[in-house]
Every structure is written in C-alpha cells, then in structure tokens.
C-alpha cells in the first residue's frame, strides 16, 4: 500500500511539473532567461544548445512540440493568432502555440493515466474509472488555458498600474532636454516588471530596423489595454501634429491616474456585494444555530415528552 501511494505521489508530482513547465518554469529561471528572451525576440533562427539537449527540460519541450504539432494543424489562423497573443500577454515569449498545446495534451493524458492506474491497482469500479478519467482529463485540458488567461490578465493589470509612472518618468526626461527616443531608453533601464520587459523588447525591435512608431504599435498589440492604447495614441499624436509631447504626456498621466482612481472606487463599491456570500455561507448558519437551537430543542423535548 505504501509503494502504491509513493508511486501515485511521483506521478502526481510529474503532472504538476508539466503544468508548471507549460507556463515558463520557475521565477528564477524566468529571471535568468529574461535577457535571452529580449535578445532573441523577432528572430526565427534556430538556437542550438548541445549541453541542454540532454536535460529533462529539453526532452519535455521536444515531446510537447511533437505532440502539439498534431493539434496545431487543426487550428485555423485566427485561433492560433489569439493563442499567440495570449501567450505574449502572459509574458511567455518563448512558448509557441504548438508547445503550449503539446503540454496541454501531456497534462491531460498524464492526469487521466494517473487516475486509471490508481483505480486499477486499488480495485476501483468501472463507473469510478470512467468518471475520474473524464473529470481529470477535462481539468488537464481546460486548466492550462484558465491559468494562462489568469496570468495574462494579472500581467496586463500590472502594466496598466505602472503606465502612469512610465509617463511621469518620460515627462521628466523630456522636459530635461532629452529626446523621446533617449528618454525611452533611460526609462527602460530603470523600470522593472512586465512594463520594463515590454519597453526593452520595443527597443530591441528598434535595433533590428523598426521605427519607434512600429515598435510601439507592436507593443500595443502585445499589451492590448486601454491605458497602453492611450499612451501609444498620445505619442503618435505628438509626433504627427508636432505638439509638445511633454504637455501631452503630463495630461495623459493625470488622465490615467484619474482612471485608476475610478477603477479603485469601483472595486471598493463591489466589496459590499461580494461580502454577502461569505456572510450567508459562514455567519448565518452559526446565527441560526445560536438563535433557533434552544427553542427547537425545547420544542422537541416537550413533543417527545408528550409522546
């Protein structure tokens, strides 16, 4: 019995490892690969790493790419483009749609196979085997997409929260006599987090031949939020109409802070509605027990005595 439990834990750990690997690995690995992602963005040339091909990670990536190829052929261009956009929004620049689909299949098959093996060795019923395989298979297929969208939403929210600080830094640099391109480079060196990564990618695109407007439009395509669209539109307006970009940025920063304040107030107003459910589920039963318990016990006691 102990051997069965240990084997089950090993298989479950393998499934969790595959799920975590599908979203880019640990935070430490993301920090180590950040410079490589930015330098490699925009190039389609293959990168050979003989030392890493023998590692478990490379084997899993190759297996996911091979398996994901069967599903990728059945996707139309629109769905593949949407999936690629979600991967970019989540910061998974090196994870292709094919690899992501491959990991989804691996996780689905791994969870379903784990449940099937567990039921066979423990003598489970046929109904339990079928129900468990279907449920775990559905979780393995839907779960990665759910976590991908959640990670993308959280990352976009962080970018929206950091854009007013970006605009303030640009205004300070521009009013200090630095051009917009130089100000963008100065700000990209000091900013951390997802917005800093996106700025460094935009600068890398400029180094390979794109104009500033094209690099910013690509950044807006990856970060499709209202604040980012307003920022790109203000930059294009300033360069097209010849208006002082410093004044435009200052007005934009004030507008974004007002929008962020309104969003915070909206979330605060929703707190009263959201708190109803934990109150109803956790507090009301206890109140009912305390308030109605003694009278009900008294009624049952008298009714039992009368019988």
C-alpha positions in Angstrom: 0.0 0.0 0.0 2.9 2.4 0.8 4.5 1.6 -2.5 1.3 2.4 -4.3 1.0 5.8 -2.5 4.6 6.7 -3.3 4.1 5.9 -6.9 0.9 7.9 -7.0 2.7 10.9 -5.5 5.5 10.6 -8.0 3.1 10.6 -10.9 1.1 13.5 -9.4 4.4 15.4 -9.0 5.2 14.7 -12.6 1.9 16.1 -13.8 2.3 19.2 -11.6 5.8 19.7 -13.1 4.5 19.5 -16.6 1.8 22.1 -15.7 4.4 24.5 -14.2 6.7 24.0 -17.1 4.0 24.9 -19.5 3.9 28.4 -18.0 7.6 29.1 -18.3 9.1 27.4 -15.4 10.1 28.9 -12.0 10.6 32.5 -11.3 14.3 32.0 -11.0 14.5 30.5 -14.5 12.5 33.4 -15.9 14.9 35.9 -14.3 17.9 34.1 -15.8 16.3 33.9 -19.3 14.9 37.4 -19.5 17.9 38.8 -21.3 17.9 35.9 -23.7 14.2 36.4 -24.5 14.6 40.0 -25.2 17.7 39.5 -27.4 16.1 36.6 -29.3 12.7 38.3 -29.9 12.0 38.9 -33.5 14.4 36.3 -34.9 13.3 32.9 -36.2 16.7 31.3 -36.4 17.2 28.1 -34.5 19.3 28.2 -31.4 21.4 25.1 -30.8 22.3 24.3 -27.2 24.1 20.9 -27.2 24.5 21.0 -23.4 20.8 21.4 -22.7 19.5 18.8 -25.2 20.2 16.0 -22.8 18.3 17.7 -19.9 14.8 16.7 -18.9 13.5 20.1 -19.8 14.7 19.9 -23.4 13.2 16.4 -23.7 9.9 17.7 -22.4 10.0 20.6 -24.8 10.7 18.3 -27.8 8.0 15.9 -26.8 5.5 18.8 -26.3 6.4 20.2 -29.7 6.0 16.9 -31.4 2.6 16.2 -29.8 1.4 19.7 -30.2 2.1 19.6 -33.9 -0.9 17.2 -34.4 -3.3 19.7 -32.8 -1.7 22.8 -34.3 -2.5 21.6 -37.8 -6.2 21.6 -36.9 -6.2 25.1 -35.7 -7.2 28.0 -38.0 -5.1 31.1 -38.3 -7.4 33.1 -36.1 -7.4 30.8 -33.2 -3.6 30.3 -33.4 -3.2 34.1 -33.6 -5.4 34.5 -30.5 -3.4 31.9 -28.6 -0.1 33.5 -29.5 -1.5 36.9 -28.4 -2.5 35.4 -25.0 1.0 33.9 -24.6 2.6 37.2 -25.3 0.2 38.9 -22.9 1.2 36.4 -20.2 4.9 37.1 -20.9 5.6 33.6 -22.4 7.5 34.8 -25.4 9.5 31.6 -26.0 6.4 29.3 -25.6 4.9 28.7 -29.1 1.2 27.7 -29.5 2.4 24.3 -30.6 4.4 23.7 -27.5 1.6 25.0 -25.3 -0.9 22.7 -26.9 1.6 19.8 -26.5 1.8 20.5 -22.8 -1.9 20.6 -22.6 -2.1 17.1 -24.1 0.6 15.8 -21.9 -1.1 17.1 -18.7 -4.4 15.7 -19.9 -3.1 12.3 -20.7 -0.9 12.3 -17.5 -3.8 13.1 -15.2 -6.1 10.6 -16.9 -3.5 7.9 -16.9 -2.7 8.5 -13.2 -6.3 8.1 -12.3 -6.7 5.0 -14.4 -3.6 3.4 -12.9 -4.7 4.3 -9.4 -8.1 2.7 -9.9 -6.7 -0.4 -11.4 -4.3 -1.1 -8.6 -6.9 -0.2 -5.9 -9.7 -2.2 -7.5 -12.0 0.6 -8.4 -15.3 0.3 -10.1 -15.8 0.8 -13.8 -18.0 3.8 -13.2 -15.4 5.4 -10.9 -12.7 4.8 -13.6 -14.7 6.4 -16.4 -15.9 9.3 -14.2 -12.4 10.0 -12.9 -10.8 9.8 -16.3 -13.3 12.2 -17.8 -13.1 14.7 -14.9 -9.3 14.7 -14.7 -9.0 14.8 -18.5 -11.2 17.8 -18.6 -9.3 19.5 -15.8 -6.0 18.8 -17.6 -7.2 20.2 -20.9 -9.1 23.3 -19.5 -6.7 24.1 -16.6 -3.7 25.3 -18.5 -5.9 27.7 -20.6 -7.6 29.0 -17.4 -4.2 29.7 -15.7 -2.8 31.2 -18.9 -5.7 33.7 -19.2 -5.5 34.5 -15.5 -1.7 35.1 -15.7 -2.3 37.3 -18.8 -5.0 39.3 -17.0 -2.8 39.9 -13.9 0.2 40.9 -16.1 -1.9 43.3 -18.1 -3.3 44.8 -14.9 0.2 45.3 -13.6 1.2 47.1 -16.8 -1.9 49.3 -16.5 -0.9 50.1 -13.0 2.7 51.1 -14.0 2.0 53.2 -17.1 1.4 56.5 -15.1 4.8 56.1 -13.5 6.2 55.5 -17.0 4.6 58.6 -18.3 5.9 60.7 -15.4 9.5 59.5 -16.0 9.2 60.3 -19.7 7.9 63.8 -18.9 10.8 64.4 -16.5 13.4 63.2 -19.1 11.8 65.1 -22.0 11.5 68.4 -20.0 15.1 67.9 -19.0 16.1 68.2 -22.7 16.3 64.6 -23.7 14.6 63.4 -26.9 11.7 60.9 -26.8 13.9 58.0 -28.0 16.6 58.7 -25.5 14.0 59.2 -22.8 12.5 55.8 -23.6 15.9 54.2 -23.3 16.6 55.8 -20.0 13.2 54.8 -18.6 13.6 51.2 -19.9 16.8 50.8 -17.9 15.2 51.8 -14.6 11.8 50.1 -14.9 11.3 46.5 -13.7 8.4 44.1 -14.1 6.4 43.4 -17.2 6.3 47.0 -18.4 10.1 47.2 -18.3 10.3 44.0 -20.3 8.0 45.3 -22.9 9.9 48.5 -23.3 13.2 46.6 -23.7 11.6 44.4 -26.3 10.5 47.6 -28.2 14.0 49.0 -28.0 15.4 45.7 -29.3 13.0 45.9 -32.2 14.3 49.4 -33.0 17.8 48.0 -33.0 16.9 45.5 -35.7 15.4 48.2 -38.0 11.9 49.1 -36.9 10.9 52.7 -36.4 9.8 54.0 -33.0 6.1 54.1 -34.0 6.3 50.5 -35.4 7.9 49.2 -32.2 5.3 51.0 -30.1 2.5 49.6 -32.2 3.8 46.1 -31.7 4.0 46.7 -28.0 0.4 47.8 -28.1 -0.6 44.7 -29.9 1.1 42.5 -27.2 -0.4 44.7 -24.4 -3.9 45.3 -25.5 -5.2 47.6 -22.7 -6.9 50.9 -22.7 -4.0 52.7 -20.9 -1.5 51.3 -23.4 -3.6 52.3 -26.4 -4.0 55.8 -24.9 -0.2 56.1 -24.4 0.6 55.0 -28.0 -2.0 57.3 -29.4 -0.6 60.2 -27.5 2.9 59.5 -28.7 1.7 59.2 -32.3 -0.3 62.4 -32.0 2.6 64.3 -30.6 5.0 63.2 -33.4 2.4 63.7 -36.2 1.0 67.1 -35.2 4.2 68.5 -33.8 2.5 69.2 -30.5 4.7 69.4 -27.3 5.0 65.8 -26.3 5.8 66.8 -22.7 2.5 68.5 -22.3 0.6 65.6 -23.9 2.4 63.2 -21.5 1.6 65.3 -18.5 -2.1 65.4 -19.4 -2.1 61.7 -20.1 -0.6 60.9 -16.7 -3.3 63.0 -15.0 -6.0 61.2 -17.0 -4.6 57.7 -16.2 -4.4 58.4 -12.5 -8.0 59.6 -12.6 -9.0 56.4 -14.4 -7.0 54.3 -11.9 -8.7 56.1 -9.0 -12.1 55.4 -10.6 -11.3 51.8 -11.0 -10.3 51.5 -7.3 -13.5 53.2 -6.2 -15.5 50.8 -8.4 -13.8 47.8 -6.8 -14.5 49.3 -3.4 -18.2 49.6 -4.2 -18.3 46.0 -5.3 -16.9 44.8 -2.0 -20.2 45.2 -0.2 -21.9 42.9 -2.7 -19.1 40.3 -2.7 -19.1 40.1 1.1 -22.7 38.9 1.0 -21.7 35.3 0.0 -19.2 34.6 2.8 -21.7 36.2 5.3 -24.5 34.0 4.1 -22.4 30.8 4.0 -20.4 31.2 7.2 -22.1 33.6 9.6 -25.8 33.0 9.1 -25.7 29.2 9.9 -24.0 30.0 13.2 -26.5 32.6 14.0 -29.4 30.2 13.1 -27.9 27.6 15.4 -27.5 30.0 18.3 -30.9 31.7 17.8 -33.0 28.8 16.8 -31.2 25.9 18.5 -32.5 26.3 22.1 -36.2 26.9 21.0 -36.0 23.9 18.7 -34.5 21.7 21.4 -37.2 22.9 23.8 -40.0 22.1 21.3 -38.5 18.6 20.5 -38.1 17.9 24.2 -41.7 18.8 25.0 -43.0 17.0 21.9 -41.1 13.9 22.9 -42.3 14.0 26.4 -45.9 14.4 25.2 -45.5 11.2 23.1 
